[in-house]
Amino acid sequence: MNENDLFDLDGRRFAMVSSTASRVDPDAPTLFAYTEADGVVWGSYEGDTVVHGRFVGARRGAEVRLNYVHLTKRSADPVAGSSTNRIELLRDGRIRLVEEFQFDGDDTPQVSVCEEIV
Protein backbone atom coordinates (compact mmCIF):
# COMPACT_ATOMS: atom_id res chain seq x y z
CA MET A 1 0.00 0.00 0.00
CA ASN A 2 1.46 3.38 -0.96
CA GLU A 3 1.39 6.55 1.15
CA ASN A 4 -1.51 8.06 -0.81
CA ASP A 5 -3.70 5.03 -0.09
CA LEU A 6 -2.57 4.89 3.53
CA PHE A 7 -3.45 8.53 4.24
CA ASP A 8 -6.53 8.81 1.99
CA LEU A 9 -9.27 10.51 4.01
CA ASP A 10 -12.21 9.69 1.74
CA GLY A 11 -15.19 8.41 3.70
CA ARG A 12 -13.45 8.66 7.08
CA ARG A 13 -15.12 10.09 10.19
CA PHE A 14 -13.34 11.61 13.17
CA ALA A 15 -14.17 12.72 16.71
CA MET A 16 -12.37 15.58 18.45
CA VAL A 17 -10.54 14.38 21.56
CA SER A 18 -8.81 17.63 22.61
CA SER A 19 -8.54 21.30 21.68
CA THR A 20 -6.79 24.35 23.08
CA ALA A 21 -9.64 26.54 21.74
CA SER A 22 -12.47 24.97 23.73
CA ARG A 23 -13.40 22.24 26.19
CA VAL A 24 -14.31 18.97 24.42
CA ASP A 25 -17.35 17.10 25.70
CA PRO A 26 -16.25 13.43 25.64
CA ASP A 27 -19.89 12.30 25.49
CA ALA A 28 -20.80 14.54 22.52
CA PRO A 29 -17.60 15.73 20.81
CA THR A 30 -17.48 17.58 17.52
CA LEU A 31 -17.66 15.01 14.70
CA PHE A 32 -16.02 15.44 11.29
CA ALA A 33 -16.89 13.73 7.98
CA TYR A 34 -14.19 13.79 5.26
CA THR A 35 -14.35 13.32 1.50
CA GLU A 36 -11.24 13.21 -0.69
CA ALA A 37 -10.72 12.93 -4.45
CA ASP A 38 -7.34 13.36 -6.18
CA GLY A 39 -5.85 15.10 -3.14
CA VAL A 40 -8.74 17.59 -2.78
CA VAL A 41 -10.32 17.31 0.68
CA TRP A 42 -13.67 18.65 1.87
CA GLY A 43 -16.28 17.93 4.48
CA SER A 44 -18.45 19.03 7.35
CA TYR A 45 -18.52 19.01 11.14
CA GLU A 46 -20.85 19.62 14.06
CA GLY A 47 -20.97 18.84 17.75
CA ASP A 48 -20.55 20.12 21.25
CA THR A 49 -19.59 23.73 20.40
CA VAL A 50 -20.35 23.88 16.66
CA VAL A 51 -23.81 24.08 15.09
CA HIS A 52 -22.49 23.42 11.57
CA GLY A 53 -19.13 23.78 9.83
CA ARG A 54 -17.59 23.19 6.40
CA PHE A 55 -13.99 22.82 5.27
CA VAL A 56 -12.08 22.50 2.00
CA GLY A 57 -8.40 22.03 1.21
CA ALA A 58 -5.74 19.70 -0.13
CA ARG A 59 -3.69 16.75 1.09
CA ARG A 60 -0.07 16.15 0.18
CA GLY A 61 1.17 12.92 1.73
CA ALA A 62 0.59 13.10 5.49
CA GLU A 63 -0.20 16.85 5.52
CA VAL A 64 -3.61 18.43 4.98
CA ARG A 65 -4.10 22.18 4.60
CA LEU A 66 -7.66 23.39 5.11
CA ASN A 67 -9.78 26.52 5.28
CA TYR A 68 -12.92 26.32 7.36
CA VAL A 69 -16.01 28.24 8.45
CA HIS A 70 -18.56 27.38 11.13
CA LEU A 71 -21.31 28.68 13.39
CA THR A 72 -20.87 28.18 17.11
CA LYS A 73 -23.57 27.56 19.69
CA ARG A 74 -22.48 30.81 21.45
CA SER A 75 -22.90 33.17 18.50
CA ALA A 76 -24.67 33.47 15.15
CA ASP A 77 -21.59 35.13 13.66
CA PRO A 78 -19.54 32.85 11.35
CA VAL A 79 -16.07 31.83 12.54
CA ALA A 80 -13.45 31.20 9.85
CA GLY A 81 -9.82 30.19 9.77
CA SER A 82 -7.13 27.95 8.35
CA SER A 83 -5.26 24.90 9.53
CA THR A 84 -2.47 22.48 8.82
CA ASN A 85 -3.16 18.89 9.85
CA ARG A 86 -0.56 16.18 10.38
CA ILE A 87 -1.84 12.64 9.77
CA GLU A 88 -0.56 10.06 12.25
CA LEU A 89 -1.21 6.32 12.14
CA LEU A 90 -2.34 4.77 15.41
CA ARG A 91 -1.22 1.28 16.43
CA ASP A 92 -4.71 -0.10 15.81
CA GLY A 93 -4.68 1.13 12.18
CA ARG A 94 -6.87 4.19 12.72
CA ILE A 95 -5.80 7.73 11.84
CA ARG A 96 -5.18 10.63 14.22
CA LEU A 97 -5.27 14.21 12.91
CA VAL A 98 -3.16 16.75 14.80
CA GLU A 99 -4.36 20.15 13.67
CA GLU A 100 -2.56 23.46 14.14
CA PHE A 101 -5.02 26.25 13.39
CA GLN A 102 -5.78 29.92 13.74
CA PHE A 103 -9.05 31.81 13.61
CA ASP A 104 -9.21 34.71 11.15
CA GLY A 105 -8.41 37.94 13.00
CA ASP A 106 -6.70 36.14 15.89
CA ASP A 107 -2.97 35.36 15.85
CA THR A 108 -3.23 32.91 18.76
CA PRO A 109 -2.02 29.48 17.62
CA GLN A 110 -4.37 26.63 18.54
CA VAL A 111 -4.04 22.83 18.43
CA SER A 112 -6.73 20.16 18.28
CA VAL A 113 -6.56 16.37 18.02
CA CYS A 114 -9.14 14.18 16.31
CA GLU A 115 -9.20 10.39 16.10
CA GLU A 116 -10.87 8.23 13.50
CA ILE A 117 -14.17 6.59 14.35
CA VAL A 118 -14.40 3.04 13.04
Z-matrix of the N, CA and C atoms (Angstrom, degrees):
N
C 1 1.452
C 2 1.530 1 108.06
N 3 1.346 2 116.73 1 129.99
C 4 1.457 3 118.66 2 -179.73
C 5 1.532 4 110.67 3 -87.17
N 6 1.332 5 115.75 4 170.63
C 7 1.460 6 121.89 5 -175.40
C 8 1.521 7 112.08 6 -59.29
N 9 1.351 8 117.40 7 -39.01
C 10 1.456 9 119.44 8 179.98
C 11 1.517 10 111.60 9 -61.77
N 12 1.334 11 117.83 10 -41.68
C 13 1.463 12 120.80 11 177.50
C 14 1.525 13 110.66 12 -67.58
N 15 1.311 14 116.79 13 -41.43
C 16 1.458 15 122.34 14 -177.37
C 17 1.522 16 112.43 15 -61.92
N 18 1.332 17 117.19 16 -38.98
C 19 1.458 18 122.34 17 -175.95
C 20 1.529 19 113.66 18 -101.12
N 21 1.318 20 118.11 19 3.91
C 22 1.466 21 121.52 20 -179.96
C 23 1.530 22 109.50 21 -58.98
N 24 1.316 23 116.84 22 128.85
C 25 1.458 24 122.09 23 -175.55
C 26 1.531 25 113.20 24 -98.28
N 27 1.320 26 117.74 25 -1.43
C 28 1.457 27 121.03 26 -175.31
C 29 1.528 28 112.34 27 -59.33
N 30 1.329 29 115.14 28 124.23
C 31 1.456 30 121.29 29 177.22
C 32 1.516 31 114.95 30 79.48
N 33 1.311 32 118.09 31 2.80
C 34 1.471 33 120.52 32 -178.86
C 35 1.528 34 110.72 33 -87.10
N 36 1.333 35 114.77 34 148.46
C 37 1.470 36 122.49 35 177.71
C 38 1.523 37 108.19 36 -122.06
N 39 1.327 38 115.24 37 145.13
C 40 1.458 39 121.52 38 -176.41
C 41 1.520 40 110.72 39 -134.20
N 42 1.323 41 115.74 40 152.53
C 43 1.466 42 122.75 41 173.56
C 44 1.524 43 108.19 42 -119.81
N 45 1.329 44 116.50 43 136.68
C 46 1.456 45 120.73 44 177.11
C 47 1.528 46 109.01 45 -71.78
N 48 1.334 47 116.16 46 132.67
C 49 1.465 48 120.14 47 178.39
C 50 1.526 49 112.26 48 -110.69
N 51 1.353 50 117.38 49 -21.74
C 52 1.461 51 120.19 50 176.41
C 53 1.522 52 109.68 51 -160.04
N 54 1.343 53 115.05 52 155.08
C 55 1.460 54 120.87 53 177.40
C 56 1.525 55 108.98 54 -159.25
N 57 1.319 56 115.71 55 140.23
C 58 1.463 57 119.87 56 174.99
C 59 1.523 58 111.07 57 -81.17
N 60 1.347 59 118.15 58 -13.39
C 61 1.458 60 121.88 59 -176.69
C 62 1.522 61 113.37 60 -87.66
N 63 1.340 62 117.01 61 -21.39
C 64 1.461 63 119.79 62 -178.70
C 65 1.526 64 109.73 63 -162.56
N 66 1.327 65 115.07 64 162.86
C 67 1.460 66 120.79 65 175.18
C 68 1.524 67 107.92 66 -75.61
N 69 1.321 68 117.59 67 136.86
C 70 1.463 69 122.46 68 179.03
C 71 1.520 70 108.50 69 -99.49
N 72 1.333 71 115.87 70 126.36
C 73 1.459 72 121.32 71 176.26
C 74 1.530 73 107.82 72 -81.40
N 75 1.332 74 119.15 73 110.84
C 76 1.469 75 120.59 74 -176.56
C 77 1.526 76 113.30 75 -64.51
N 78 1.339 77 117.36 76 -20.88
C 79 1.461 78 120.62 77 179.47
C 80 1.527 79 112.79 78 -87.66
N 81 1.325 80 117.59 79 -17.75
C 82 1.471 81 121.71 80 -179.21
C 83 1.525 82 109.72 81 -150.24
N 84 1.338 83 117.84 82 60.39
C 85 1.467 84 120.32 83 -176.37
C 86 1.529 85 111.22 84 -71.27
N 87 1.318 86 115.46 85 166.11
C 88 1.459 87 119.85 86 172.16
C 89 1.525 88 108.01 87 -66.26
N 90 1.345 89 115.08 88 133.24
C 91 1.464 90 122.25 89 -178.71
C 92 1.522 91 109.05 90 -112.01
N 93 1.325 92 115.95 91 141.12
C 94 1.460 93 123.31 92 -176.52
C 95 1.524 94 109.56 93 -121.89
N 96 1.336 95 116.81 94 136.88
C 97 1.466 96 122.57 95 175.30
C 98 1.529 97 107.39 96 -118.74
N 99 1.341 98 116.43 97 124.15
C 100 1.463 99 122.63 98 -176.19
C 101 1.522 100 111.64 99 -108.79
N 102 1.343 101 114.69 100 143.61
C 103 1.454 102 123.18 101 168.88
C 104 1.521 103 106.02 102 -127.22
N 105 1.334 104 116.35 103 143.09
C 106 1.468 105 120.47 104 177.38
C 107 1.518 106 109.48 105 -143.01
N 108 1.326 107 115.70 106 137.42
C 109 1.462 108 122.46 107 174.41
C 110 1.524 109 108.10 108 -144.89
N 111 1.331 110 116.77 109 121.82
C 112 1.468 111 122.44 110 178.48
C 113 1.529 112 113.12 111 52.68
N 114 1.324 113 116.90 112 38.51
C 115 1.454 114 121.24 113 176.85
C 116 1.518 115 114.51 114 86.37
N 117 1.343 116 118.12 115 -9.26
C 118 1.462 117 121.70 116 175.69
C 119 1.529 118 107.20 117 -86.68
N 120 1.322 119 116.11 118 131.42
C 121 1.464 120 122.15 119 -175.67
C 122 1.530 121 109.19 120 -121.62
N 123 1.337 122 116.19 121 136.70
C 124 1.458 123 120.69 122 175.47
C 125 1.514 124 109.64 123 -153.09
N 126 1.333 125 115.11 124 163.61
C 127 1.454 126 117.56 125 179.50
C 128 1.505 127 113.06 126 173.55
N 129 1.334 128 114.31 127 -165.28
C 130 1.458 129 121.09 128 -177.02
C 131 1.518 130 110.22 129 -141.11
N 132 1.333 131 115.12 130 164.78
C 133 1.465 132 120.55 131 179.58
C 134 1.518 133 110.18 132 -154.51
N 135 1.334 134 114.89 133 153.66
C 136 1.462 135 122.50 134 176.18
C 137 1.514 136 107.78 135 -162.91
N 138 1.339 137 115.66 136 161.02
C 139 1.459 138 117.20 137 179.49
C 140 1.506 139 113.50 138 162.43
N 141 1.332 140 114.47 139 -143.94
C 142 1.459 141 121.24 140 -169.87
C 143 1.522 142 114.48 141 -56.81
N 144 1.314 143 119.70 142 -39.77
C 145 1.466 144 121.58 143 -178.74
C 146 1.524 145 113.01 144 -115.07
N 147 1.330 146 117.31 145 -10.04
C 148 1.463 147 122.10 146 -173.95
C 149 1.524 148 110.72 147 -115.10
N 150 1.345 149 115.93 148 127.35
C 151 1.463 150 120.80 149 175.59
C 152 1.526 151 109.38 150 -72.91
N 153 1.347 152 116.23 151 -50.82
C 154 1.464 153 120.91 152 177.47
C 155 1.519 154 108.83 153 -161.35
N 156 1.333 155 116.77 154 138.49
C 157 1.451 156 121.66 155 178.09
C 158 1.513 157 111.30 156 -140.40
N 159 1.331 158 115.58 157 156.14
C 160 1.467 159 123.15 158 176.89
C 161 1.524 160 108.64 159 -133.78
N 162 1.339 161 115.37 160 149.66
C 163 1.456 162 120.14 161 176.33
C 164 1.523 163 109.88 162 -142.14
N 165 1.338 164 114.82 163 156.57
C 166 1.462 165 121.97 164 176.69
C 167 1.526 166 107.73 165 -150.62
N 168 1.332 167 115.94 166 145.76
C 169 1.458 168 119.51 167 179.66
C 170 1.505 169 111.74 168 -179.90
N 171 1.324 170 115.68 169 -153.72
C 172 1.465 171 121.35 170 -176.32
C 173 1.519 172 110.27 171 -143.02
N 174 1.339 173 114.76 172 147.54
C 175 1.465 174 121.32 173 176.77
C 176 1.515 175 109.19 174 -112.79
N 177 1.323 176 114.56 175 134.17
C 178 1.470 177 122.32 176 172.79
C 179 1.516 178 105.84 177 -127.23
N 180 1.326 179 116.97 178 105.90
C 181 1.459 180 120.41 179 -177.62
C 182 1.511 181 110.31 180 62.10
N 183 1.335 182 116.40 181 -123.32
C 184 1.466 183 121.61 182 -177.51
C 185 1.524 184 112.57 183 -97.22
N 186 1.335 185 117.84 184 17.71
C 187 1.461 186 121.70 185 178.47
C 188 1.524 187 110.18 186 -120.85
N 189 1.334 188 115.48 187 134.86
C 190 1.461 189 121.54 188 178.02
C 191 1.522 190 107.96 189 -125.15
N 192 1.317 191 116.61 190 125.69
C 193 1.468 192 121.74 191 175.41
C 194 1.516 193 107.86 192 -108.22
N 195 1.338 194 115.81 193 127.61
C 196 1.459 195 121.22 194 -174.85
C 197 1.518 196 111.77 195 -131.92
N 198 1.327 197 115.51 196 153.10
C 199 1.455 198 123.52 197 163.70
C 200 1.509 199 106.00 198 -115.14
N 201 1.323 200 116.87 199 144.75
C 202 1.460 201 120.32 200 -175.61
C 203 1.519 202 111.12 201 -141.16
N 204 1.330 203 115.19 202 161.00
C 205 1.458 204 122.97 203 172.35
C 206 1.524 205 107.39 204 -148.76
N 207 1.345 206 116.02 205 140.37
C 208 1.460 207 119.68 206 178.60
C 209 1.525 208 111.40 207 -153.31
N 210 1.329 209 114.58 208 164.81
C 211 1.453 210 122.73 209 172.55
C 212 1.509 211 107.53 210 -108.10
N 213 1.332 212 116.50 211 133.67
C 214 1.457 213 120.07 212 179.36
C 215 1.532 214 109.76 213 -95.71
N 216 1.308 215 114.89 214 165.39
C 217 1.466 216 120.29 215 177.23
C 218 1.522 217 111.54 216 -75.08
N 219 1.350 218 118.05 217 -13.86
C 220 1.465 219 122.59 218 179.44
C 221 1.520 220 113.44 219 -87.24
N 222 1.353 221 117.18 220 -25.38
C 223 1.454 222 119.77 221 -172.72
C 224 1.523 223 110.71 222 -149.23
N 225 1.329 224 116.23 223 148.71
C 226 1.461 225 120.98 224 177.16
C 227 1.528 226 111.70 225 -86.32
N 228 1.332 227 116.59 226 -2.66
C 229 1.460 228 120.17 227 179.34
C 230 1.523 229 110.02 228 -80.31
N 231 1.344 230 118.26 229 132.58
C 232 1.465 231 120.42 230 178.38
C 233 1.526 232 111.67 231 -63.07
N 234 1.320 233 115.43 232 144.72
C 235 1.459 234 123.68 233 175.07
C 236 1.524 235 106.37 234 -114.63
N 237 1.322 236 117.12 235 129.73
C 238 1.465 237 121.21 236 -178.82
C 239 1.518 238 109.86 237 -128.39
N 240 1.324 239 115.80 238 162.99
C 241 1.451 240 119.94 239 177.47
C 242 1.511 241 111.89 240 178.83
N 243 1.319 242 115.09 241 -168.89
C 244 1.463 243 121.53 242 179.74
C 245 1.523 244 109.20 243 -139.18
N 246 1.328 245 114.51 244 157.95
C 247 1.462 246 118.94 245 -177.82
C 248 1.514 247 111.34 246 -149.34
N 249 1.319 248 113.72 247 159.51
C 250 1.457 249 122.49 248 169.30
C 251 1.518 250 106.23 249 -124.14
N 252 1.318 251 116.02 250 124.00
C 253 1.459 252 122.34 251 -178.25
C 254 1.524 253 110.21 252 -109.35
N 255 1.306 254 115.69 253 136.91
C 256 1.466 255 122.07 254 173.90
C 257 1.531 256 107.06 255 -105.47
N 258 1.322 257 116.45 256 125.76
C 259 1.460 258 121.38 257 178.85
C 260 1.520 259 108.51 258 -88.31
N 261 1.328 260 115.65 259 127.12
C 262 1.462 261 121.93 260 176.42
C 263 1.523 262 108.17 261 -120.90
N 264 1.320 263 116.39 262 143.30
C 265 1.461 264 121.29 263 176.38
C 266 1.523 265 109.04 264 -94.73
N 267 1.321 266 115.98 265 127.32
C 268 1.463 267 121.12 266 176.74
C 269 1.527 268 109.61 267 -84.42
N 270 1.303 269 117.00 268 159.58
C 271 1.467 270 121.86 269 -177.66
C 272 1.522 271 113.00 270 -58.55
N 273 1.343 272 116.30 271 -30.56
C 274 1.463 273 119.52 272 -178.50
C 275 1.533 274 113.02 273 -86.26
N 276 1.353 275 117.47 274 7.00
C 277 1.454 276 121.77 275 176.27
C 278 1.525 277 114.43 276 94.83
N 279 1.326 278 117.14 277 -10.60
C 280 1.458 279 120.24 278 177.47
C 281 1.530 280 110.17 279 -76.72
N 282 1.326 281 115.00 280 169.73
C 283 1.460 282 122.10 281 179.37
C 284 1.528 283 109.82 282 -107.63
N 285 1.321 284 115.31 283 141.74
C 286 1.467 285 123.17 284 169.78
C 287 1.529 286 107.16 285 -113.82
N 288 1.323 287 116.32 286 136.38
C 289 1.463 288 122.02 287 174.48
C 290 1.520 289 108.63 288 -109.06
N 291 1.317 290 116.94 289 121.01
C 292 1.462 291 122.45 290 175.14
C 293 1.523 292 105.72 291 -105.48
N 294 1.329 293 114.94 292 113.10
C 295 1.454 294 121.46 293 -170.77
C 296 1.525 295 110.82 294 -110.36
N 297 1.319 296 115.71 295 124.10
C 298 1.463 297 121.95 296 170.68
C 299 1.517 298 106.01 297 -102.36
N 300 1.347 299 116.95 298 122.80
C 301 1.460 300 119.31 299 -173.67
C 302 1.513 301 111.91 300 -142.09
N 303 1.325 302 113.91 301 163.02
C 304 1.457 303 121.81 302 174.20
C 305 1.512 304 108.50 303 -139.61
N 306 1.334 305 115.25 304 142.11
C 307 1.456 306 120.82 305 173.94
C 308 1.519 307 108.28 306 -81.70
N 309 1.325 308 117.30 307 143.92
C 310 1.463 309 120.68 308 175.42
C 311 1.523 310 109.17 309 -56.94
N 312 1.335 311 116.58 310 134.44
C 313 1.457 312 121.54 311 179.07
C 314 1.519 313 114.65 312 82.66
N 315 1.322 314 117.41 313 3.91
C 316 1.464 315 121.72 314 -179.59
C 317 1.530 316 107.94 315 -136.83
N 318 1.321 317 116.97 316 117.80
C 319 1.473 318 120.98 317 -177.70
C 320 1.522 319 113.59 318 -83.61
N 321 1.330 320 117.77 319 3.99
C 322 1.462 321 121.12 320 -178.69
C 323 1.521 322 110.26 321 -71.87
N 324 1.338 323 118.25 322 118.51
C 325 1.463 324 119.23 323 177.77
C 326 1.535 325 109.99 324 -71.49
N 327 1.321 326 115.89 325 140.06
C 328 1.457 327 123.25 326 179.87
C 329 1.522 328 109.21 327 -125.96
N 330 1.331 329 116.64 328 158.25
C 331 1.467 330 121.64 329 177.31
C 332 1.528 331 107.97 330 -138.13
N 333 1.324 332 115.59 331 134.93
C 334 1.467 333 119.44 332 171.78
C 335 1.525 334 108.33 333 -131.77
N 336 1.333 335 115.24 334 158.77
C 337 1.462 336 121.60 335 178.50
C 338 1.520 337 107.65 336 -128.79
N 339 1.334 338 115.28 337 131.40
C 340 1.460 339 121.83 338 176.68
C 341 1.522 340 108.10 339 -125.95
N 342 1.332 341 115.79 340 144.20
C 343 1.463 342 120.61 341 177.79
C 344 1.516 343 109.89 342 -122.72
N 345 1.319 344 113.85 343 144.27
C 346 1.466 345 120.97 344 -176.95
C 347 1.525 346 111.02 345 -63.31
N 348 1.332 347 114.31 346 139.98
C 349 1.456 348 122.26 347 173.66
C 350 1.516 349 107.12 348 -98.74
N 351 1.325 350 116.51 349 126.38
C 352 1.472 351 119.83 350 -179.46
C 353 1.510 352 109.22 351 -103.79
